[in-house]
Amino acid sequence: MLKILGRLSSINVRKVLWVCDELAIPFRREEWGEGFRSPQEAEFLALNPNAMIPVIQDGDFVMWESNAIIRYLANAYGGGWLYPEDARARAPVDQWIDWQATELNTAWRYAFMSLVRNSPAHQDPRLLAAACKGWAHTMGILNQQLEKTKGYVAGATFSLADIPIGLSVNRWYETPLDHPDYPAVRAYYERLTGRHGYATWGRNGTP
């Protein structure tokens, strides 16, 4: 059985859990204290030298890096409907997965650490205002894309790209800041909520 190492509060762990739900992959998840006391423990570092979660163990196969993990699971467990084999069909899925990991993650990091994590190192009012503005701008790009597709981020149908993007949209709405009116993003948020995996691991009250 697939083993997933990582805490439920992690957005990257929840990506993996949502994919498992979509593909009906049986799994067992371990929190700290069950198998490892912390990510700095030598046994965990042997699995991932970056000391980051999630890590999966699929038999004797070990992987880390959440976006690589969800691609692997789609390829290994019959997820062609999520992650197409055809190069042109797959390209926009990869494009939006990578956009989430670079542009969108970068945009929300300071504001999220300030407003949700209450990090003392992220309380500069000017930097926070700039971060909120940048995050709103990036969400505006997503809104424009969803206006074009009128469905999901990479096209008319749900794909692997919607998993990292959907979790980021949940984080956007769960963070206490002013949210510009993005009708396409809001409609997408409601559309995703109809999926069991998103209701369980995404829109569940956890930013």
BALOBA-1460 file (C-alpha; in Angstrom, 3 decimals):
// residues 207
<rec num="1" residu="m" x="0.000" y="0.000" z="0.000"/>
<rec num="2" residu="l" x="1.141" y="3.529" z="-0.785"/>
<rec num="3" residu="k" x="2.548" y="5.327" z="2.262"/>
<rec num="4" residu="i" x="2.376" y="9.120" z="2.475"/>
<rec num="5" residu="l" x="4.545" y="10.931" z="5.009"/>
<rec num="6" residu="g" x="3.364" y="14.383" z="6.023"/>
<rec num="7" residu="r" x="0.941" y="16.444" z="8.075"/>
<rec num="8" residu="l" x="-2.588" y="17.325" z="6.993"/>
<rec num="9" residu="s" x="-2.002" y="21.073" z="7.340"/>
<rec num="10" residu="s" x="0.489" y="20.974" z="4.452"/>
<rec num="11" residu="i" x="-0.937" y="22.148" z="1.135"/>
<rec num="12" residu="n" x="1.576" y="19.924" z="-0.656"/>
<rec num="13" residu="v" x="0.556" y="16.816" z="1.270"/>
<rec num="14" residu="r" x="-3.071" y="17.550" z="0.456"/>
<rec num="15" residu="k" x="-2.241" y="17.601" z="-3.270"/>
<rec num="16" residu="v" x="-1.164" y="13.987" z="-2.987"/>
<rec num="17" residu="l" x="-4.181" y="13.011" z="-0.904"/>
<rec num="18" residu="w" x="-6.558" y="14.575" z="-3.424"/>
<rec num="19" residu="v" x="-4.947" y="12.683" z="-6.301"/>
<rec num="20" residu="c" x="-5.317" y="9.455" z="-4.323"/>
<rec num="21" residu="d" x="-9.012" y="10.239" z="-3.903"/>
<rec num="22" residu="e" x="-9.501" y="10.914" z="-7.622"/>
<rec num="23" residu="l" x="-7.732" y="7.696" z="-8.638"/>
<rec num="24" residu="a" x="-9.034" y="5.547" z="-5.753"/>
<rec num="25" residu="i" x="-5.489" y="4.720" z="-4.633"/>
<rec num="26" residu="p" x="-5.378" y="3.025" z="-1.201"/>
<rec num="27" residu="f" x="-2.878" y="4.729" z="1.079"/>
<rec num="28" residu="r" x="-1.673" y="5.055" z="4.631"/>
<rec num="29" residu="r" x="-0.561" y="8.426" z="5.916"/>
<rec num="30" residu="e" x="1.900" y="8.940" z="8.752"/>
<rec num="31" residu="e" x="2.106" y="12.036" z="10.946"/>
<rec num="32" residu="w" x="5.203" y="12.905" z="12.921"/>
<rec num="33" residu="g" x="5.429" y="10.674" z="15.956"/>
<rec num="34" residu="e" x="4.156" y="7.576" z="14.172"/>
<rec num="35" residu="g" x="7.246" y="6.692" z="12.165"/>
<rec num="36" residu="f" x="9.431" y="9.780" z="12.467"/>
<rec num="37" residu="r" x="9.727" y="12.388" z="15.195"/>
<rec num="38" residu="s" x="10.747" y="15.227" z="12.851"/>
<rec num="39" residu="p" x="11.924" y="15.863" z="9.271"/>
<rec num="40" residu="q" x="15.457" y="16.372" z="10.629"/>
<rec num="41" residu="e" x="15.653" y="12.781" z="11.844"/>
<rec num="42" residu="a" x="18.358" y="10.784" z="10.072"/>
<rec num="43" residu="e" x="15.914" y="8.133" z="8.855"/>
<rec num="44" residu="f" x="13.710" y="10.775" z="7.230"/>
<rec num="45" residu="l" x="16.670" y="12.600" z="5.699"/>
<rec num="46" residu="a" x="17.651" y="9.319" z="4.084"/>
<rec num="47" residu="l" x="14.317" y="9.460" z="2.245"/>
<rec num="48" residu="n" x="14.420" y="13.190" z="1.452"/>
<rec num="49" residu="p" x="17.656" y="15.113" z="2.109"/>
<rec num="50" residu="n" x="15.692" y="18.367" z="1.763"/>
<rec num="51" residu="a" x="13.834" y="17.575" z="5.035"/>
<rec num="52" residu="m" x="10.522" y="18.468" z="3.375"/>
<rec num="53" residu="i" x="7.137" y="16.806" z="3.050"/>
<rec num="54" residu="p" x="5.461" y="15.041" z="1.419"/>
<rec num="55" residu="v" x="7.394" y="11.879" z="0.785"/>
<rec num="56" residu="i" x="5.778" y="8.765" z="-0.639"/>
<rec num="57" residu="q" x="6.882" y="5.162" z="-0.406"/>
<rec num="58" residu="d" x="5.321" y="2.962" z="-3.069"/>
<rec num="59" residu="g" x="6.754" y="-0.420" z="-2.187"/>
<rec num="60" residu="d" x="10.511" y="0.081" z="-2.433"/>
<rec num="61" residu="f" x="10.109" y="3.224" z="-4.564"/>
<rec num="62" residu="v" x="10.590" y="6.555" z="-2.769"/>
<rec num="63" residu="m" x="9.676" y="10.010" z="-4.105"/>
<rec num="64" residu="w" x="9.616" y="13.567" z="-2.822"/>
<rec num="65" residu="e" x="8.534" y="16.902" z="-4.393"/>
<rec num="66" residu="s" x="4.756" y="17.148" z="-4.495"/>
<rec num="67" residu="n" x="4.233" y="18.028" z="-8.166"/>
<rec num="68" residu="a" x="6.536" y="15.215" z="-9.259"/>
<rec num="69" residu="i" x="4.611" y="12.866" z="-6.946"/>
<rec num="70" residu="i" x="1.201" y="13.718" z="-8.388"/>
<rec num="71" residu="r" x="2.521" y="13.261" z="-11.927"/>
<rec num="72" residu="y" x="3.954" y="9.874" z="-10.939"/>
<rec num="73" residu="l" x="0.686" y="8.756" z="-9.365"/>
<rec num="74" residu="a" x="-1.310" y="9.776" z="-12.435"/>
<rec num="75" residu="n" x="1.090" y="7.857" z="-14.676"/>
<rec num="76" residu="a" x="1.327" y="4.793" z="-12.440"/>
<rec num="77" residu="y" x="-2.313" y="4.418" z="-11.410"/>
<rec num="78" residu="g" x="-4.396" y="4.843" z="-14.537"/>
<rec num="79" residu="g" x="-4.729" y="8.611" z="-14.445"/>
<rec num="80" residu="g" x="-4.564" y="9.251" z="-18.170"/>
<rec num="81" residu="w" x="-7.855" y="11.142" z="-17.944"/>
<rec num="82" residu="l" x="-6.149" y="13.522" z="-15.497"/>
<rec num="83" residu="y" x="-2.753" y="13.718" z="-17.168"/>
<rec num="84" residu="p" x="-2.973" y="12.933" z="-20.905"/>
<rec num="85" residu="e" x="-0.268" y="11.032" z="-22.753"/>
<rec num="86" residu="d" x="-0.601" y="13.157" z="-25.890"/>
<rec num="87" residu="a" x="2.098" y="15.836" z="-25.823"/>
<rec num="88" residu="r" x="-0.134" y="18.746" z="-26.843"/>
<rec num="89" residu="a" x="-2.904" y="17.740" z="-24.482"/>
<rec num="90" residu="r" x="-0.417" y="17.328" z="-21.617"/>
<rec num="91" residu="a" x="1.512" y="20.564" z="-22.231"/>
<rec num="92" residu="p" x="-1.088" y="23.012" z="-20.836"/>
<rec num="93" residu="v" x="-1.539" y="20.776" z="-17.792"/>
<rec num="94" residu="d" x="2.199" y="20.941" z="-17.094"/>
<rec num="95" residu="q" x="2.222" y="24.665" z="-17.856"/>
<rec num="96" residu="w" x="-0.356" y="25.465" z="-15.169"/>
<rec num="97" residu="i" x="1.121" y="23.058" z="-12.623"/>
<rec num="98" residu="d" x="4.469" y="24.814" z="-13.031"/>
<rec num="99" residu="w" x="2.817" y="28.256" z="-12.945"/>
<rec num="100" residu="q" x="1.296" y="27.394" z="-9.577"/>
<rec num="101" residu="a" x="4.685" y="26.290" z="-8.248"/>
<rec num="102" residu="t" x="6.481" y="29.431" z="-9.396"/>
<rec num="103" residu="e" x="4.291" y="32.485" z="-9.994"/>
<rec num="104" residu="l" x="1.329" y="31.742" z="-7.729"/>
<rec num="105" residu="n" x="3.302" y="30.314" z="-4.803"/>
<rec num="106" residu="t" x="5.697" y="33.237" z="-4.914"/>
<rec num="107" residu="a" x="2.808" y="35.702" z="-4.970"/>
<rec num="108" residu="w" x="1.069" y="34.424" z="-1.849"/>
<rec num="109" residu="r" x="4.031" y="33.470" z="0.320"/>
<rec num="110" residu="y" x="4.609" y="36.715" z="2.295"/>
<rec num="111" residu="a" x="0.924" y="37.489" z="2.822"/>
<rec num="112" residu="f" x="0.126" y="33.951" z="3.887"/>
<rec num="113" residu="m" x="2.998" y="33.842" z="6.356"/>
<rec num="114" residu="s" x="1.909" y="37.200" z="7.770"/>
<rec num="115" residu="l" x="-1.875" y="36.805" z="7.928"/>
<rec num="116" residu="v" x="-2.309" y="33.078" z="8.529"/>
<rec num="117" residu="r" x="0.900" y="31.848" z="10.109"/>
<rec num="118" residu="n" x="1.405" y="35.144" z="12.031"/>
<rec num="119" residu="s" x="5.133" y="34.920" z="11.411"/>
<rec num="120" residu="p" x="7.051" y="37.676" z="13.256"/>
<rec num="121" residu="a" x="9.418" y="37.892" z="10.292"/>
<rec num="122" residu="h" x="6.554" y="38.787" z="7.912"/>
<rec num="123" residu="q" x="4.916" y="41.808" z="9.570"/>
<rec num="124" residu="d" x="6.282" y="44.747" z="7.586"/>
<rec num="125" residu="p" x="3.156" y="46.723" z="6.508"/>
<rec num="126" residu="r" x="4.681" y="47.879" z="3.226"/>
<rec num="127" residu="l" x="5.813" y="44.395" z="2.251"/>
<rec num="128" residu="l" x="2.458" y="42.973" z="3.259"/>
<rec num="129" residu="a" x="0.569" y="45.512" z="1.148"/>
<rec num="130" residu="a" x="2.816" y="44.765" z="-1.823"/>
<rec num="131" residu="a" x="2.343" y="41.026" z="-1.327"/>
<rec num="132" residu="c" x="-1.454" y="41.328" z="-1.187"/>
<rec num="133" residu="k" x="-1.394" y="43.418" z="-4.378"/>
<rec num="134" residu="g" x="0.865" y="40.914" z="-6.117"/>
<rec num="135" residu="w" x="-1.276" y="37.981" z="-5.031"/>
<rec num="136" residu="a" x="-4.417" y="39.702" z="-6.320"/>
<rec num="137" residu="h" x="-2.689" y="40.391" z="-9.650"/>
<rec num="138" residu="t" x="-1.709" y="36.746" z="-10.020"/>
<rec num="139" residu="m" x="-5.218" y="35.585" z="-9.171"/>
<rec num="140" residu="g" x="-6.406" y="37.969" z="-11.868"/>
<rec num="141" residu="i" x="-4.327" y="36.026" z="-14.386"/>
<rec num="142" residu="l" x="-6.077" y="32.855" z="-13.236"/>
<rec num="143" residu="n" x="-9.449" y="34.594" z="-13.569"/>
<rec num="144" residu="q" x="-8.630" y="35.537" z="-17.178"/>
<rec num="145" residu="q" x="-7.693" y="31.941" z="-17.979"/>
<rec num="146" residu="l" x="-10.892" y="30.583" z="-16.461"/>
<rec num="147" residu="e" x="-12.941" y="33.106" z="-18.432"/>
<rec num="148" residu="k" x="-11.374" y="31.634" z="-21.582"/>
<rec num="149" residu="t" x="-11.811" y="27.958" z="-20.737"/>
<rec num="150" residu="k" x="-15.196" y="28.369" z="-19.009"/>
<rec num="151" residu="g" x="-14.375" y="25.238" z="-17.058"/>
<rec num="152" residu="y" x="-11.015" y="24.303" z="-15.627"/>
<rec num="153" residu="v" x="-7.561" y="25.768" z="-15.664"/>
<rec num="154" residu="a" x="-6.056" y="23.769" z="-18.546"/>
<rec num="155" residu="g" x="-9.248" y="23.459" z="-20.591"/>
<rec num="156" residu="a" x="-12.872" y="22.442" z="-20.526"/>
<rec num="157" residu="t" x="-12.325" y="19.321" z="-18.408"/>
<rec num="158" residu="f" x="-10.838" y="18.670" z="-14.980"/>
<rec num="159" residu="s" x="-7.136" y="17.765" z="-15.068"/>
<rec num="160" residu="l" x="-4.147" y="17.240" z="-12.808"/>
<rec num="161" residu="a" x="-3.417" y="20.975" z="-12.992"/>
<rec num="162" residu="d" x="-6.613" y="21.742" z="-11.095"/>
<rec num="163" residu="i" x="-5.295" y="19.994" z="-7.999"/>
<rec num="164" residu="p" x="-2.438" y="22.393" z="-7.111"/>
<rec num="165" residu="i" x="-4.385" y="25.353" z="-8.523"/>
<rec num="166" residu="g" x="-7.561" y="24.412" z="-6.645"/>
<rec num="167" residu="l" x="-5.725" y="24.155" z="-3.343"/>
<rec num="168" residu="s" x="-4.178" y="27.562" z="-3.957"/>
<rec num="169" residu="v" x="-7.619" y="29.029" z="-4.675"/>
<rec num="170" residu="n" x="-8.815" y="27.656" z="-1.344"/>
<rec num="171" residu="r" x="-5.818" y="29.292" z="0.334"/>
<rec num="172" residu="w" x="-6.716" y="32.593" z="-1.337"/>
<rec num="173" residu="y" x="-10.260" y="32.588" z="0.009"/>
<rec num="174" residu="e" x="-9.256" y="31.305" z="3.456"/>
<rec num="175" residu="t" x="-6.684" y="34.081" z="3.978"/>
<rec num="176" residu="p" x="-8.139" y="37.185" z="5.687"/>
<rec num="177" residu="l" x="-7.477" y="39.918" z="3.130"/>
<rec num="178" residu="d" x="-9.496" y="41.954" z="0.645"/>
<rec num="179" residu="h" x="-10.445" y="39.755" z="-2.313"/>
<rec num="180" residu="p" x="-11.143" y="41.495" z="-5.629"/>
<rec num="181" residu="d" x="-14.264" y="40.331" z="-7.429"/>
<rec num="182" residu="y" x="-13.101" y="37.524" z="-9.707"/>
<rec num="183" residu="p" x="-16.320" y="35.842" z="-10.895"/>
<rec num="184" residu="a" x="-14.580" y="33.105" z="-12.874"/>
<rec num="185" residu="v" x="-12.368" y="32.152" z="-9.923"/>
<rec num="186" residu="r" x="-15.364" y="32.090" z="-7.575"/>
<rec num="187" residu="a" x="-17.348" y="29.917" z="-10.001"/>
<rec num="188" residu="y" x="-14.341" y="27.596" z="-10.310"/>
<rec num="189" residu="y" x="-14.124" y="27.366" z="-6.521"/>
<rec num="190" residu="e" x="-17.761" y="26.302" z="-6.347"/>
<rec num="191" residu="r" x="-17.327" y="23.887" z="-9.257"/>
<rec num="192" residu="l" x="-14.390" y="22.156" z="-7.608"/>
<rec num="193" residu="t" x="-16.269" y="21.841" z="-4.324"/>
<rec num="194" residu="g" x="-18.547" y="19.311" z="-5.993"/>
<rec num="195" residu="r" x="-15.610" y="16.895" z="-6.163"/>
<rec num="196" residu="h" x="-15.242" y="14.628" z="-3.155"/>
<rec num="197" residu="g" x="-11.461" y="14.973" z="-3.061"/>
<rec num="198" residu="y" x="-11.611" y="18.771" z="-2.983"/>
<rec num="199" residu="a" x="-14.305" y="18.887" z="-0.324"/>
<rec num="200" residu="t" x="-12.205" y="16.500" z="1.789"/>
<rec num="201" residu="w" x="-8.667" y="17.777" z="1.263"/>
<rec num="202" residu="g" x="-9.148" y="21.247" z="-0.222"/>
<rec num="203" residu="r" x="-12.142" y="23.285" z="0.841"/>
<rec num="204" residu="n" x="-12.240" y="21.902" z="4.340"/>
<rec num="205" residu="g" x="-11.466" y="24.981" z="6.416"/>
<rec num="206" residu="t" x="-7.687" y="24.595" z="6.162"/>
<rec num="207" residu="p" x="-5.909" y="27.408" z="4.295"/>
